[in-house]
Amino acid sequence: MSIARYLVAAVAGAAAVMIAPKLAQKGRPAAKKTLKLAMVAAYEAQVKVAQAAEGLDDLMAEAKAELIAEGLAAAAAEAASASSPEAAPAGQPG
């Protein structure tokens, strides 16, 4: 590498060291705004997931209640048919 390249690299490095704090200062508000937007988006996503989970819980509870109701109805129908005289086998009293 020639001396000119070393000088250019040294000057560029020194300029970067002097300019970096100023760029960081100017970039801070933009970075903060971006972080705030990301935090709002994350919160909104969390709310949407909670709402979806609640809806799924409600749906599962409804399905379970229907299964129980159907099971009870089937058991009641079975009990009713077993106790009725026409349901008894031929030759045996009800």
Backbone hydrogen bonds in HBPLUS format (Angstrom, degrees):
<---DONOR---> <-ACCEPTOR-->    atom                        ^
c    i                          cat <-CA-CA->   ^        H-A-AA   ^      H-
h    n   atom  resd res      DA  || num        DHA   H-A  angle D-A-AA Bond
n    s   type  num  typ     dist DA aas  dist angle  dist       angle   num
A0006-TYR N   A0002-SER O   3.21 MM   4  6.61 155.8  2.27 147.1 153.8     1
A0007-LEU N   A0003-ILE O   2.91 MM   4  6.16 157.8  1.96 150.1 156.1     2
A0008-VAL N   A0004-ALA O   2.88 MM   4  6.15 160.2  1.92 149.7 155.1     3
A0009-ALA N   A0005-ARG O   2.87 MM   4  6.03 163.9  1.89 150.1 154.5     4
A0010-ALA N   A0006-TYR O   2.84 MM   4  6.00 156.1  1.90 147.8 154.7     5
A0011-VAL N   A0007-LEU O   2.86 MM   4  6.06 161.7  1.90 151.8 156.6     6
A0012-ALA N   A0008-VAL O   2.88 MM   4  6.03 160.1  1.92 148.1 154.3     7
A0013-GLY N   A0009-ALA O   2.88 MM   4  6.03 155.6  1.94 144.4 151.4     8
A0014-ALA N   A0010-ALA O   2.92 MM   4  6.10 160.7  1.95 147.2 152.5     9
A0015-ALA N   A0011-VAL O   2.85 MM   4  6.01 157.0  1.90 148.2 155.0    10
A0016-ALA N   A0012-ALA O   2.89 MM   4  6.06 154.4  1.95 144.8 152.0    11
A0017-VAL N   A0013-GLY O   2.98 MM   4  6.23 155.3  2.05 147.4 153.7    12
A0018-MET N   A0014-ALA O   3.02 MM   4  6.26 149.6  2.11 143.6 151.8    13
A0019-ILE N   A0015-ALA O   2.76 MM   4  5.87 152.8  1.83 151.6 159.6    14
A0020-ALA N   A0016-ALA O   2.84 MM   4  5.58 155.0  1.90 145.5 151.1    15
A0022-LYS N   A0019-ILE O   2.99 MM   3  5.37 118.0  2.39 109.4 124.8    16
A0023-LEU N   A0019-ILE O   2.94 MM   4  6.22 158.9  1.99 158.7 165.7    17
A0024-ALA N   A0020-ALA O   2.82 MM   4  5.99 157.7  1.87 154.5 161.2    18
A0025-GLN N   A0021-PRO O   2.91 MM   4  6.10 151.4  2.00 142.1 149.5    19
A0026-LYS N   A0022-LYS O   3.02 MM   4  6.27 157.6  2.07 146.0 151.7    20
A0027-GLY N   A0023-LEU O   2.76 MM   4  5.86 146.1  1.88 146.1 156.5    21
A0028-ARG N   A0024-ALA O   2.95 MM   4  5.89 124.3  2.27 138.6 149.9    22
A0031-ALA N   A0027-GLY O   2.89 MM   4  6.10 159.4  1.93 156.5 163.1    23
A0032-LYS N   A0028-ARG O   2.82 MM   4  6.00 159.0  1.86 155.9 161.9    24
A0033-LYS N   A0029-PRO O   2.89 MM   4  6.07 156.9  1.94 146.1 152.2    25
A0034-THR N   A0030-ALA O   2.96 MM   4  6.16 157.7  2.01 146.7 152.7    26
A0035-LEU N   A0031-ALA O   2.95 MM   4  6.20 157.3  2.00 147.2 153.3    27
A0036-LYS N   A0032-LYS O   2.92 MM   4  6.17 155.5  1.98 148.3 155.0    28
A0037-LEU N   A0033-LYS O   2.97 MM   4  6.22 158.9  2.01 149.6 154.9    29
A0038-ALA N   A0034-THR O   2.96 MM   4  6.20 155.4  2.02 147.2 154.2    30
A0039-MET N   A0035-LEU O   2.89 MM   4  6.12 152.0  1.97 147.1 154.8    31
A0040-VAL N   A0036-LYS O   2.97 MM   4  6.22 156.2  2.03 149.2 155.2    32
A0041-ALA N   A0037-LEU O   2.93 MM   4  6.14 163.0  1.96 149.1 154.1    33
A0042-ALA N   A0038-ALA O   2.90 MM   4  6.06 155.2  1.96 145.0 151.9    34
A0043-TYR N   A0039-MET O   2.98 MM   4  6.17 154.7  2.04 144.0 150.7    35
A0044-GLU N   A0040-VAL O   2.91 MM   4  6.17 163.6  1.94 153.9 158.2    36
A0045-ALA N   A0041-ALA O   2.93 MM   4  6.12 154.5  2.00 146.5 153.6    37
A0046-GLN N   A0042-ALA O   2.94 MM   4  6.14 152.5  2.02 143.2 150.9    38
A0047-VAL N   A0043-TYR O   2.95 MM   4  6.28 152.4  2.02 150.4 157.6    39
A0048-LYS N   A0044-GLU O   2.99 MM   4  6.25 161.7  2.02 148.5 153.1    40
A0049-VAL N   A0045-ALA O   2.93 MM   4  6.16 159.3  1.98 151.8 157.0    41
A0050-ALA N   A0046-GLN O   3.00 MM   4  6.18 155.5  2.06 143.7 150.6    42
A0051-GLN N   A0047-VAL O   2.91 MM   4  6.18 155.0  1.97 151.1 158.1    43
A0052-ALA N   A0048-LYS O   2.94 MM   4  6.17 156.9  1.99 147.2 153.6    44
A0053-ALA N   A0049-VAL O   2.89 MM   4  6.09 158.7  1.93 148.9 154.8    45
A0054-GLU N   A0050-ALA O   2.93 MM   4  6.13 154.5  2.00 144.6 151.6    46
A0055-GLY N   A0051-GLN O   2.95 MM   4  6.18 156.6  2.01 147.0 153.3    47
A0056-LEU N   A0052-ALA O   2.93 MM   4  6.18 154.1  2.00 147.5 154.7    48
A0057-ASP N   A0053-ALA O   2.89 MM   4  6.14 155.8  1.95 147.1 153.8    49
A0058-ASP N   A0054-GLU O   2.94 MM   4  6.21 158.0  1.99 148.7 154.4    50
A0059-LEU N   A0055-GLY O   2.97 MM   4  6.20 157.8  2.02 146.1 152.2    51
A0060-MET N   A0056-LEU O   2.92 MM   4  6.14 159.1  1.97 151.1 156.4    52
A0061-ALA N   A0057-ASP O   2.95 MM   4  6.17 154.9  2.01 147.5 154.5    53
A0062-GLU N   A0058-ASP O   2.94 MM   4  6.21 155.6  2.00 149.2 155.8    54
A0063-ALA N   A0059-LEU O   2.96 MM   4  6.20 161.5  1.99 149.1 154.1    55
A0064-LYS N   A0060-MET O   2.92 MM   4  6.09 158.4  1.96 147.3 153.3    56
A0065-ALA N   A0061-ALA O   2.92 MM   4  6.10 158.4  1.97 146.5 152.4    57
A0066-GLU N   A0062-GLU O   2.93 MM   4  6.18 156.2  1.99 149.1 155.6    58
A0067-LEU N   A0063-ALA O   2.93 MM   4  6.19 157.4  1.98 148.1 154.3    59
A0068-ILE N   A0064-LYS O   2.93 MM   4  6.19 160.1  1.97 150.8 156.0    60
A0069-ALA N   A0065-ALA O   2.87 MM   4  6.07 162.5  1.90 148.5 153.8    61
A0070-GLU N   A0066-GLU O   2.79 MM   4  5.96 160.7  1.83 151.8 157.1    62
A0071-GLY N   A0067-LEU O   2.85 MM   4  5.99 153.8  1.92 143.9 151.8    63
A0072-LEU N   A0068-ILE O   2.85 MM   4  6.09 157.4  1.90 151.6 157.6    64
A0073-ALA N   A0069-ALA O   2.86 MM   4  6.03 155.4  1.92 145.6 153.0    65
A0074-ALA N   A0070-GLU O   2.86 MM   4  6.01 157.0  1.91 145.5 151.9    66
A0075-ALA N   A0071-GLY O   2.91 MM   4  6.08 155.6  1.97 143.6 150.6    67
A0076-ALA N   A0072-LEU O   2.84 MM   4  6.00 154.6  1.90 146.1 153.1    68
A0077-ALA N   A0073-ALA O   2.90 MM   4  6.08 157.2  1.95 146.3 152.6    69
A0078-GLU N   A0074-ALA O   2.89 MM   4  6.07 154.1  1.96 144.4 151.9    70
A0079-ALA N   A0075-ALA O   2.88 MM   4  6.07 157.7  1.93 145.3 151.6    71
A0080-ALA N   A0076-ALA O   2.85 MM   4  6.00 155.1  1.91 145.8 153.1    72
A0081-SER N   A0077-ALA O   2.93 MM   4  6.10 156.5  1.99 145.2 151.3    73
A0082-ALA N   A0078-GLU O   2.96 MM   4  6.08 144.8  2.08 142.9 152.6    74
A0083-SER N   A0079-ALA O   3.08 MM   4  6.23 141.8  2.23 142.4 151.1    75
A0087-ALA N   A0084-SER O   3.11 MM   3  5.51 149.2  2.21 109.0 118.2    76
A0088-ALA N   A0085-PRO O   3.20 MM   3  5.43 156.2  2.26 105.6 112.5    77
A0092-GLN N   A0089-PRO O   3.19 MM   3  5.81 159.3  2.24 136.4 137.5    78
